[in-house]
Amino acid sequence: MIVLPLEWFPLNKPSAGDYFHMAYNVITPFILLKLIERSPKTLPRSMVYICIITFVMGASIHLVGDSVNHRLIFSGYQLHLSVRENPIIKNLKPETLIDSFELLYYYDEYLGHSMWYIPFFLILCIYFSGCFIPIKEEQQRIPVAALLLIGPSSLYYWYLVTEGQIFILFIFTFFALMALVMHQKRKGLLMDSNGRFLFYSFIITLVLIALWVGWLWNDKILRKKYPGVIYIPEPWAFYTLHMSNLHSAKGESI
């Protein structure tokens, strides 16, 4: 949306971002299946297939909700406010329309995210369980190309966790990986290069999340939006609160 802004496309048609999301919904499950196929350990196929099917359904629900949501942002919707507190929503008549927008929000932010992310991280755990080799074997170094990709990989997970509001799911997945590492070590097994790549990506992701939270720790408006014990603001909420006005001002000056 930064490179190809939403206003370049008819609001009643898919934008470039929507088409990229459609591509993601096809390419990512295919890559996950190929990843599982290359695992040196035989993994439970039925579990993998159920996870992939649920993943595609959840990501597709999110695609629709996200597409409508971005058009609402273009019309003045503010993500740092709840659905009923938004100026363009709270005065809608009849009031049952507000319930419809809350249902859309539920499909996008709760049901879609759950059906998308839970299978995704479960597949990563299943894959990680096959990324171990005996201690006696020579441990391969992580290739240079993989080292260069750890940063973008961690940034991707950071965005999933913050925008998807799935920190609890992420941290439990990380604990599961740690428990698996300790369990396999007792059996005389260590992570191979693929396992270390995933594990290091998760560690860097935790650092990025901590930096993000620390930077926005004293933001009173976002604190109101995320009042719970776990305070992790969404990047899009930060954008609509602090950045969208700057971009609109630049557009007007041009």
Disulfide bonds with the S-S distance in Angstrom:
none
